[in-house]
């Protein structure tokens, strides 16, 4: 597959089967080349300042409006009812979420969506949700778009071939992709597949400001990849299902053609993907820790300076060289909520129990930190330059909102590790008032 590079760039693409499909010098000519329809997809208010104004023009065989009425679709386990069960302030950890066997229960990306936790409300355009997806079959003659917000998708097991109105993306474990609000997409899988989704309402993901780091570092803009135009002129006599996630619920409409009929497009509002190995790590090289914000890949900002609605943070392979320092993550109580997942390997602060395909949630002001085994080892270790997290990729969805866990997360999934708290029980006092 081919891609164009650059984060938030003004891109131009047309399927090579139809050269000259993009109108010259204007967006909406009286008659478009090849008899196409012009359709604008707006990701921001028309009057947003230029740096935050997001839109793309799509030139398609038929416009998106050609469909039957939407009807409620009872499928998957999506919710934004944060009051369906009493809140739980405890440290929470989940064992790997189970993927059903295709021979027992065929499940595609949509039917395999499960909301784990979240806060806020899509109608008010402020909030987030964390979803788990498990699937074993591809979406056939159906697509999804999110009217509520943006999906940041983190595959953990199995690759995703994602067809969008802008073209195709292959997204494998250790890569992420973002499908922004309103973009139609379909997911093809190649076996048992699992991953995580961070959904944000009311904001788009941005690259974090670098401040004194300077012009280069962390996730560099050139490493983000955007698909190139690809279309299919395909009639679907049996009906193509277009699924909308709208106000937290799913609705389905029928049409008799593929929605992936965009022959050409231009604009700065696109889906994109990024490989986590491209991240340029910043780290402490003398003593102590820099805060984990130095590992931020993408951020969705609030109106308060420096406060994120949600951050996507990774803990990639790197060197640890700090002198006279307890090198694993410090013990912490935080005014933010921290959901962690593991794509592969073993997380340094908890090598046992925290497994790929599982997760943990440390809620607002709930204490957390290394388990007893990690503390004892790190306190006695000989401090030499060492590789940290080789073969591992852990990540964090961090939010300034206080996240509620769903009934599926606490009960129905049956994956909650009720012994998680025990990993700290062996911690013992080393206090000696006679020894400084």
N, C-alpha and C positions, 0 to 999 in steps of 0.2 A: 504494500500500500504506500501511496505517496502522501506527503504532508507539506504544509507550509509552516515556517517557524516564526515565533514572535508572540509575546503576550499582549493582548489588547490591540494588536495592529489593525490598520485598515487593509484587509485582504481582498483580493479579486481572484475569482476562479470560475472557469467554465469547462464543462465536459468536452474533451477533445473531439468527440463525435459530432459536435455542433459548434465549429469555430465561428466566432463573431456573435455568439448568443447574447453577450452583454451589450446593452444599448450604449452608444457612444455619446458622451456629453450630457446625458440626462438620466434620471431614474425611471420616469414613467411616460414613455413616448405614447403617442396615440395608437400605434401598432408596434408591438415588440417584435424583434427578430424571431423567425421561425413560428410566428403565431403564438408566442408564449404569453402568459399572464404575469404582470408585475405585482408583487405582494411585499409589503414592508413588515418586518418583524421588529417591534420596538421593545427593548429591554429596559428603558428608562423613560421618564416623562420627556415630552418634546423639548421642554425649556430647561432641562438640566444643563449645567455648565459643560462646555466642551470636553473637559477631562473625564467627566462621568457620563457623558451622553452615549448610549449604546443602542445601535440599530443596524440591521442588515436588510438589503433588498434581494428578494428571491425571484427568479424568473422560471416559472413552472408551467407544466403542461395543462393542469387544471388548478384553480385556486383552492385553498384549504376549506373554504366555506361550503364546498359541495359534499354535504353529508346529511344523513337523516338525523332526527332529534336525538339528543343524548338521553339515556335512561340509566338509573342507578345500577351499579355493578357490585354484587356481593362477592368479593374475591380478595384474597390476601388478608393480612392482619394489620392494616394501617389504622392509626387513630391519632387524634390530638386531644382526646379526653384525658386530661392529666389528673382528674379527680376520681377515676374509676376505682382506685384503691388507695388506702391510707399511705401517706409518705413514709419513706424509710431512710433515716439519716445514716445508717450503718455503711461501713466499707462493704462494697458488693463486688463479687467476682463470678464470672460465668465460665463454665466449662465450654469446650468447643461446641458451637451450635450444630445440631445434627442435620445432615442432608438426606432427605428421603430417597430411597431407591426408586429408579424409574419404573421398575417392574411392579412396585407397590402403589406408587402415587406420582404420576407425572406432574411436574411443577415447573413452570417457566418463571422468568424474572418477576413478572407482575404478581402471579399467584404465590410466589415465594417471598414477598415483602412482609417484614414483621417490624413493627415499631417497638423499640426497646425503651426509649426514654425521650424526654423533650420538655419544652416550656414555650410559653407564648401562644400566639393564635394567628392562623393564616389570614383571617379576615381583617385583622388589625395590622397585618404586614410587619409583624415583629415577633421573631421567635426562631427556634431551631427544633429539629427532631433528629434522633439517631435511629437508623433502621438497620436491620440485618437482612440480607437476602441469601436464600438457599434455593438452588434450582438444579434440574437435571435434564431439561429439555428446552429447545429454542422457542422463541416467540414466532408462531406461524400465522401469517396474514393478520397481524395485529401490532399496533405500536402504542406507545405511552407518551404523554406530555404532561408536564407539571405546571399547572396554573398558579400554584402557591409559592413556588420559589425555585432555588437551584439545588441540584443534586451533585454532591462530590462523591464519586464512587471509588471505593478501594477494594479491588478484587484480592481475595486471599488464597483461594484455591480455584484453579481453572481459569482459562483466558476467556475474554468477552470480545466477540466481533460485533461492534455496535454500528448499525446503519442509522444515519441521521439525515435530515433534510439537506445538510451541508456536505455529505459524503460519509465515508466509512472510516472507522478507527478500530484497530486491534489493541486491546488493553489487557495486559498480562499482569500477574502478581508482581509486585514491586513497581508497578505503574499506577497512576490514578487518572481519572478523567472527570471533567466537569460538564454536565449537561445543564445549560442555563434555562431559566424560566421560559416555558412556551415552546421549547424545541422538541419536535417529535422524533422518537427514536425507537428502535427495535433491537433486541439483544439475542444473538445466537451464541449457544454454548456448545462445548465439546465433551460433555461428561458431567460428573458431579461438581457443582460450582458453588462457591460461598464467598461472601464478602460483607463489607460495611458501607453504609451511606451516611453522610452528613448532609442534612437538608437545612437551608437557611431561608427564612421568609423576610422579604423586604430589603435585602442587601445582596450585592454581588461580591464574589471573591476578588481580592486584589493581591498584588505583591506587597509584602510589608515594607514600610519605610526603612531605610538602612541607616539613617543618622550618621554617627561618626564612623561606622564601618566604611562608608564611602560609596563609590559608584558601582562596585562589583562585589558579589558574594551572595550567599544563601541560594535561593532559586533564581537563576539568571533568566531574563526574559527570552533569550534566543532558544532556550531549551524546551519551551512550550510549543506543542505541535497542533496544527489545525488541519482538518481533513480537506481534501480537494473535491470539487464538484463531481458528483456521480448521480446518474438518474436511471430509473427504469420506467418505461412506458408500458405498464402492465395492468390489464383489466383483471378483476377478481370477481367473476360472476357469482360465486358463493358468498361474497361479502367480505370486505376488509374492515376490521374492527379498530376504531380509533378510541383510545382510552384516555380520559382526562382525570388527573388528580386535581379536584376542585374543592376548596374549603375543607380539605382533609379527607374527602371521600372520593371514591372512584365512580366514574360515569363512562358509559360506552355508547358510541354512535357507529352506524354502519355506512359504508360507501362502497362503490363498486370498482375502485382503482387504488393502486398503491400510492401512498402519500409521499413516497421518495421519488418525486417526479420533478425535482429542481434541476434544470439544465445548466444554470449559471447563477452566481450570486456575488455580491460584494458587500463589505461592511466590516464593522468591528465587534459585532455581537454574534459569537460563534461557540460551538463546543470545542473543547481542547483536551489534550492529554499531556502528561509529564512523567518522566522516568525518575524515580526517587534516587537512583544512583548518580544523577547529575547534580545533586545538591552539594554546594560548596560549604563545608562545615566550618563554623567558627567555634573556637574553644579556648578555655583558659590555659595559658602556657607558663604561669608562674605559681600561683596558689589559689585555693578556693574554687568556687563554681561561678561561672556566669549563669544567669537564670535561664530556664529552658526556652524562653522566648527567642533565644538565638537560633533555635531549630525550627522556626516558623516558616512553612512553605507558602501558605496562603492565609489571608485574613479577610473576614467580613466585618466591617467596622460598624460601630454605633455612632451616634451624633456626639458622644463624649470623647474628647481627644484621648487616644491611647487605650481606650476600652473597647474590646472586641465583642461583637455579638457571638462570633465563633472564630477560633484559630484552628488551622490544621498544622500539627507539629509532628516532626519525625525524630527518631533517635537512631541515626545511621552509624555505620562503622566509622571509627575515628581513632585518633591517638589520645591517650590519657597520660599527661606528663606533670600534673600539678604536684608541687612539693609540699610536704608536711600537711597533707589534705586527705580527708575522708572522701574518696573519689566517687563512690556510688551516689545516686541522688540523696539529698538531705531529707531529714524528717520535716514535714510540712503541714501547715493548715493554711487554707487558701480561700480568698474571697471569690474565687472562680470555681466552676465545676469541671472535673477532669474525667473524661471517658477515654480509656486506653484500649487499644487492640494490638494484636500481634500477627504480622503477616508471615513471618518465618523466624526460626531460631529460638533463642532463650533470652528473655529480658534480664539485664544485669542485676536489677534490684530484687528480683524474685525468680530464680532459675527453676523453681519447682512450682507447679500449680497453675502458673499463668502460661497458657498454651496457645499455639497458633489456631486461629478461628474462634477463640474465646474473647473475653473482654473483662474490664473492671470499671467501676464507677466510684470515684471519691468525690462525694458531694461537697457543697459549699461548707467550709469550715470543719469538715470531717478529717481528722488527722490520718496521715498515711506516711509511708516511707519504707525503707528496706526491711526485709524480714530478718529474723534473728541470725540465721546462718550467714546471710550476706554481711550483716554488721560485724560479726565476730571475725570473719575472714578479712574484710577490708580494714579493720582496725589493727590487724597484726601483719598485714601484707608488707613485703619489702617494696618500697616505692621506686620503681624504675619505669622508664617509658614503656608503655604497653598498648597493645591494640585492644580497643573496647568495641564490643558488639559485632565482631566479625561474623558473617553468616546470619546476621539478625536484622530484622527491621520491625521495630515497634513504632507505634504512632499514638497521637493523642488528639482528640477533639476537645478543645477547651472553650468554655463559654462563660460569659459574665452572668448568665441566667441560672437560676436554681432549678435543676432538672428533676422532673418527676419520672419515676419508673412505672411502666405499664403493668397491667395484670399479666400480660404475656411474659414480660421480662421477669417478674417476681414469682409467678406460679406456673402458667400454662406451658412455657417452654421446657420446664423441668431441668434447666441447665444451671440454676443458681448453686454456687458452691457454698453450702451453709457452714463450712468449717474454715472459711477464709480467715476469720479473726484469729484463728489459732496460730497462724504463722508468726504473730508478734508475741504470743504468750511466753516463749522461752527467753525473751529479752530480760536481762537481769541488771540490777544496780551494780555499777562499778565505783560508786562514790566512796571516797576515803578522805575524810577531813584532815588527815595527817599527811597526805601526799598530794602535792600540787601537780 
